[in-house]
Amino acid sequence: MKPEKTNRFICTEISGGAFAATQQRVLVDRKTGVNYLWTSAGYAGGLTVLVDAEGRPIVTPVPRDEE
């Protein structure tokens, strides 16, 4: 079975340019609305869920036309 190719994530914010030493991106999952922070520096990178003050995941409503 071949996985279906989808654009599951929306990039809502980018800081650092294409050639910057470090970059940060906020990604929103189109299915769940959960926000993630992707940070990269050189050949290293990391992904984490963004949470509010109570430790709950930050969820952004995704418009129907974005699904």
Wavefront OBJ file of the C-alpha trace (Angstrom):
o trace
v 0.000 0.000 0.000
v 1.407 3.357 -1.035
v 0.923 6.301 1.366
v -1.243 9.119 0.049
v 0.640 12.364 -0.583
v -1.052 15.230 1.278
v -0.257 18.719 2.482
v -1.159 17.997 6.086
v 0.537 21.070 7.604
v 0.148 24.811 7.062
v 3.167 27.014 7.788
v 1.720 30.078 9.555
v 4.896 31.862 10.706
v 8.548 31.879 9.677
v 11.412 33.693 11.356
v 14.955 33.686 10.037
v 15.565 33.854 6.317
v 16.306 31.073 3.861
v 20.029 31.491 4.487
v 19.873 32.363 8.203
v 21.870 30.261 10.676
v 18.685 29.419 12.599
v 15.062 29.239 11.511
v 11.782 28.825 13.356
v 8.457 27.867 11.810
v 5.001 27.458 13.308
v 3.134 24.608 11.639
v -0.590 23.910 12.011
v -1.952 20.408 11.460
v -4.852 20.706 8.984
v -6.716 17.770 10.563
v -6.399 18.585 14.278
v -5.507 22.308 14.350
v -2.634 21.571 16.780
v 0.310 24.024 16.525
v 3.931 22.851 16.387
v 7.231 24.736 16.522
v 10.007 23.570 14.177
v 13.473 25.007 14.859
v 16.551 24.311 12.784
v 20.171 25.392 13.070
v 22.639 24.123 10.501
v 22.149 20.355 10.230
v 20.205 20.064 13.507
v 16.497 20.554 14.082
v 13.668 19.855 16.475
v 9.888 19.750 16.602
v 7.640 20.326 19.622
v 3.972 20.959 20.354
v 3.159 24.549 21.348
v 1.246 24.682 24.639
v -0.661 27.356 26.559
v -0.005 28.444 30.163
v -1.879 25.397 31.515
v 0.138 22.963 29.356
v -2.643 22.219 26.867
v -1.806 22.126 23.132
v -2.570 25.331 21.260
v -5.278 24.585 18.676
v -6.059 26.880 15.750
v -9.416 26.411 14.010
v -8.745 25.433 10.387
v -11.207 26.917 7.876
v -13.200 24.351 5.850
v -11.607 25.525 2.575
v -8.146 24.826 4.071
v -8.958 21.150 4.749
l 1 2 3 4 5 6 7 8 9 10 11 12 13 14 15 16 17 18 19 20 21 22 23 24 25 26 27 28 29 30 31 32 33 34 35 36 37 38 39 40 41 42 43 44 45 46 47 48 49 50 51 52 53 54 55 56 57 58 59 60 61 62 63 64 65 66 67
